Protein backbone atom coordinates (compact mmCIF):
# COMPACT_ATOMS: atom_id res chain seq x y z
CA UNK A 1 0.00 0.00 0.00
CA UNK A 2 1.49 3.32 -1.01
CA UNK A 3 1.56 6.47 1.07
CA UNK A 4 2.29 10.09 0.15
CA UNK A 5 5.92 11.18 0.44
CA UNK A 6 5.93 13.73 3.30
CA UNK A 7 9.20 15.41 2.29
CA UNK A 8 11.48 14.70 -0.67
CA UNK A 9 13.65 11.92 -2.14
CA UNK A 10 16.33 12.29 -4.78
CA UNK A 11 17.68 9.34 -6.73
CA UNK A 12 20.71 9.19 -9.02
CA UNK A 13 21.62 6.16 -11.11
CA UNK A 14 25.07 6.46 -12.65
CA UNK A 15 26.47 4.38 -15.48
CA UNK A 16 29.81 4.98 -17.24
CA UNK A 17 28.11 6.76 -20.14
CA UNK A 18 24.79 7.92 -18.63
CA UNK A 19 23.36 9.59 -15.56
CA UNK A 20 19.71 9.39 -14.55
CA UNK A 21 18.42 11.69 -11.81
CA UNK A 22 14.93 11.67 -10.39
CA UNK A 23 13.17 13.66 -7.70
CA UNK A 24 10.17 12.42 -5.76
CA UNK A 25 8.35 15.13 -3.86
CA UNK A 26 5.08 15.48 -1.98
CA UNK A 27 2.97 14.65 -5.03
CA UNK A 28 4.72 11.26 -5.22
CA UNK A 29 4.08 8.12 -3.18
CA UNK A 30 6.18 5.41 -1.54
CA UNK A 31 5.84 1.85 -0.33
CA UNK A 32 8.15 0.22 2.22
CA UNK A 33 7.80 -3.30 3.53
CA UNK A 34 9.69 -6.36 4.70
CA UNK A 35 9.71 -9.70 2.97
CA UNK A 36 11.44 -13.02 3.63
CA UNK A 37 14.86 -11.80 2.50
CA UNK A 38 14.94 -8.08 3.23
CA UNK A 39 13.52 -4.59 2.94
CA UNK A 40 11.72 -3.33 -0.16
CA UNK A 41 11.33 0.36 -0.94
CA UNK A 42 9.48 1.72 -3.97
CA UNK A 43 9.07 5.37 -4.94
CA UNK A 44 6.29 6.22 -7.42
CA UNK A 45 5.64 9.42 -9.32
CA UNK A 46 2.36 9.27 -11.21
CA UNK A 47 1.17 11.44 -14.05
CA UNK A 48 1.62 11.71 -17.78
CA UNK A 49 4.13 9.45 -19.49
CA UNK A 50 6.76 12.20 -19.66
CA UNK A 51 6.85 12.64 -15.85
CA UNK A 52 5.80 9.19 -14.61
CA UNK A 53 8.60 7.16 -13.04
CA UNK A 54 9.31 4.65 -10.31
CA UNK A 55 12.31 3.34 -8.42
CA UNK A 56 12.33 -0.12 -6.84
CA UNK A 57 15.03 -1.08 -4.32
CA UNK A 58 15.51 -4.24 -2.29
CA UNK A 59 18.10 -4.54 0.48
CA UNK A 60 18.88 -7.91 2.04
CA UNK A 61 18.70 -7.78 5.82
CA UNK A 62 22.48 -7.93 6.35
CA UNK A 63 23.11 -4.93 4.11
CA UNK A 64 20.18 -3.03 5.59
CA UNK A 65 21.53 -3.63 9.11
CA UNK A 66 24.91 -2.22 8.02
CA UNK A 67 23.20 0.81 6.45
CA UNK A 68 21.29 1.52 9.68
CA UNK A 69 24.47 1.10 11.70
CA UNK A 70 26.34 3.55 9.47
CA UNK A 71 23.49 6.07 9.73
CA UNK A 72 23.47 5.79 13.52
CA UNK A 73 27.24 6.26 13.63
CA UNK A 74 27.07 9.49 11.61
CA UNK A 75 24.55 11.09 13.96
CA UNK A 76 27.25 12.14 16.42
CA UNK A 77 28.95 14.27 13.77
CA UNK A 78 25.78 16.15 12.82
CA UNK A 79 25.09 19.65 14.14
CA UNK A 80 22.34 19.49 16.80
CA UNK A 81 19.82 21.43 14.70
CA UNK A 82 20.20 18.89 11.85
CA UNK A 83 19.65 15.97 14.23
CA UNK A 84 16.51 17.64 15.59
CA UNK A 85 15.13 18.04 12.04
CA UNK A 86 15.49 14.31 11.52
CA UNK A 87 13.40 13.63 14.62
CA UNK A 88 10.24 15.55 13.86
CA UNK A 89 7.40 13.70 15.59
CA UNK A 90 5.97 11.14 13.20
CA UNK A 91 5.51 7.76 14.91
CA UNK A 92 7.53 5.66 12.45
CA UNK A 93 10.74 7.56 13.07
CA UNK A 94 10.96 6.56 16.73
CA UNK A 95 13.70 3.96 16.36
CA UNK A 96 15.89 6.16 14.21
CA UNK A 97 15.25 9.16 16.47
CA UNK A 98 16.58 7.25 19.48
CA UNK A 99 19.87 6.89 17.59
CA UNK A 100 20.00 10.69 17.21
CA UNK A 101 19.88 11.26 20.98
C-alpha positions as CSV (number, residue, x, y, z in Angstrom):
1,X,0.0,0.0,0.0
2,X,1.5,3.3,-1.0
3,X,1.6,6.5,1.1
4,X,2.3,10.1,0.2
5,X,5.9,11.2,0.4
6,X,5.9,13.7,3.3
7,X,9.2,15.4,2.3
8,X,11.5,14.7,-0.7
9,X,13.6,11.9,-2.1
10,X,16.3,12.3,-4.8
11,X,17.7,9.3,-6.7
12,X,20.7,9.2,-9.0
13,X,21.6,6.2,-11.1
14,X,25.1,6.5,-12.7
15,X,26.5,4.4,-15.5
16,X,29.8,5.0,-17.2
17,X,28.1,6.8,-20.1
18,X,24.8,7.9,-18.6
19,X,23.4,9.6,-15.6
20,X,19.7,9.4,-14.5
21,X,18.4,11.7,-11.8
22,X,14.9,11.7,-10.4
23,X,13.2,13.7,-7.7
24,X,10.2,12.4,-5.8
25,X,8.3,15.1,-3.9
26,X,5.1,15.5,-2.0
27,X,3.0,14.7,-5.0
28,X,4.7,11.3,-5.2
29,X,4.1,8.1,-3.2
30,X,6.2,5.4,-1.5
31,X,5.8,1.8,-0.3
32,X,8.2,0.2,2.2
33,X,7.8,-3.3,3.5
34,X,9.7,-6.4,4.7
35,X,9.7,-9.7,3.0
36,X,11.4,-13.0,3.6
37,X,14.9,-11.8,2.5
38,X,14.9,-8.1,3.2
39,X,13.5,-4.6,2.9
40,X,11.7,-3.3,-0.2
41,X,11.3,0.4,-0.9
42,X,9.5,1.7,-4.0
43,X,9.1,5.4,-4.9
44,X,6.3,6.2,-7.4
45,X,5.6,9.4,-9.3
46,X,2.4,9.3,-11.2
47,X,1.2,11.4,-14.0
48,X,1.6,11.7,-17.8
49,X,4.1,9.4,-19.5
50,X,6.8,12.2,-19.7
51,X,6.8,12.6,-15.9
52,X,5.8,9.2,-14.6
53,X,8.6,7.2,-13.0
54,X,9.3,4.7,-10.3
55,X,12.3,3.3,-8.4
56,X,12.3,-0.1,-6.8
57,X,15.0,-1.1,-4.3
58,X,15.5,-4.2,-2.3
59,X,18.1,-4.5,0.5
60,X,18.9,-7.9,2.0
61,X,18.7,-7.8,5.8
62,X,22.5,-7.9,6.3
63,X,23.1,-4.9,4.1
64,X,20.2,-3.0,5.6
65,X,21.5,-3.6,9.1
66,X,24.9,-2.2,8.0
67,X,23.2,0.8,6.5
68,X,21.3,1.5,9.7
69,X,24.5,1.1,11.7
70,X,26.3,3.6,9.5
71,X,23.5,6.1,9.7
72,X,23.5,5.8,13.5
73,X,27.2,6.3,13.6
74,X,27.1,9.5,11.6
75,X,24.5,11.1,14.0
76,X,27.3,12.1,16.4
77,X,29.0,14.3,13.8
78,X,25.8,16.2,12.8
79,X,25.1,19.6,14.1
80,X,22.3,19.5,16.8
81,X,19.8,21.4,14.7
82,X,20.2,18.9,11.8
83,X,19.6,16.0,14.2
84,X,16.5,17.6,15.6
85,X,15.1,18.0,12.0
86,X,15.5,14.3,11.5
87,X,13.4,13.6,14.6
88,X,10.2,15.6,13.9
89,X,7.4,13.7,15.6
90,X,6.0,11.1,13.2
91,X,5.5,7.8,14.9
92,X,7.5,5.7,12.5
93,X,10.7,7.6,13.1
94,X,11.0,6.6,16.7
95,X,13.7,4.0,16.4
96,X,15.9,6.2,14.2
97,X,15.3,9.2,16.5
98,X,16.6,7.3,19.5
99,X,19.9,6.9,17.6
100,X,20.0,10.7,17.2
101,X,19.9,11.3,21.0
